[in-house]
Amino acid sequence: MAAAAVVAIADLRACRKESAAVKALVQTLQELKLYDASHGLELYEGFLGGIEKNTERGTAAALEAVSAVKEDPEWAALLVAICATMSEADGVVLASEVETIKRICGQLGIDPSVAKAIKIDAKDELYE
């Protein structure tokens, strides 16, 4: 949820569609069924709030949380897929979101082109 928050706020605003994307992702991704959807949304909103309150500290805290999956290639790839999905949630992928995903990929030791290859299409869940 930390990476989702960093990508959502990369354009300096988070919108309802991005929150809906987080909820849909939490509900649909088997790997994230460690907690219920409302808890996943709370985690996302907590990271987002931290970034909004103090961009530098909040982003640093979120990126530190992202680092927790660095040693697990499957979780790292899933995290990058979540980032790619978040960048598309509001219908517009901005350069700031792409740069944020590249930064997260670099932190995880993943080639940024992987983000394009492993996108998750949550649109069916979002617009039911």
N, C-alpha and C positions, 0 to 999 in steps of 0.2 A: 504494500500500500504506500510505502515511502516513495518508491520510484514513480508510482502513478501520480502522487501529489506533486513531485518535482516537475514532471512533464506537464501536468494540468496547469500549473502556475507559470510555466516558462513564457507564456505570452502575456504575463502580468495580470491575468484574471482567470479564475476558474468558473466554469458555467455549470448549470444543472445537467446538461447532457454528459459532461465529464463525470459528475457524481453518479448519474444513472449508469454510465459505462462501468464504473467501479462496482456498483451493486450487481449488474449483470455478470460481470466477470467473476465475482466472488460466488455467485449462484451457479455458474455453469462450468467453471474449471474444477475438475476433480481434485487437482493438487491443492486447491485452496479451501477445501471443505474441512479445514482444521478448526474453523470457527464459523458461526452463522453470518449471514449476509449483513445483518445490522452491525455486528462487531467489526467486520471488515470495513464497512463504511465509516464507523467511528474511528478506526485507525487512520484511514485516509484523511478524514476531516481533522484529526489531531495533527498529523504531519502538515496538512495544508494550513491550518491555523498557525502553527509554529513558523512556517515560511512567511505568511502574511504579516505576522507580528514583528519578526526580525528576519529579513531575507537571508542574510549571511549565516546567522546561527541556525535558523530553521532548515535551510538547505544543507548545511554541514551535517546536522543531526539526521536528516533523511538519507543523505548519501552514506553516512556511517551505517545506517540500518541496511542499506542496499548491499554494502560490503559483506554482510553476513552470509550471502549466498555465493560468494566468489569461488569457493572451493567445490561447489556442487554444480557441475555443468548443466544438468537438467533444470535445476531451479534458476540458474543464471539465464538460460535460454528462455524459460517461461517468463522471467521478469522482463526481459527485452521484448518479448511478444506483448506483454501487458503495456509496456511503454509505447509500442507502435500502435496498439489499439487506442490508447488514451490520446495519442496525438491526432487521431482521426475522429474522435468522439464528437467534436463540435462541427465537423464537416470541412474544416480547413486545417491543413498541416502547415504551420509556420516555420520559418527558418530557425527561430529560437527553440522550437520543440525538437527539430531535427538535431540541432547542436546539443541540446540536453540529452537526447538519446545517445548521441555519439560519446558524450562525456560519461554516461552511465556504462556504455559498452566498454570504453577504455578502462574504467574502474574495475569492471568485471573480467577484463582480458578477453573480450569477445570482439570479433570483427564486426563493425557497424553494418555491413551489408547483410548480416544475419537477420537484422530487424525486418528487412523487407521480405526475407524468405520464410519467416515463421509468424507472420501476423495472424492474429485471431480475429475473425469477423464476428463481432458481437452485435451487429446491427439487427439481426433477426430478434435477438433478445430485447434490444432497446426499443424497437418500434412495433412490438406486438400489440 
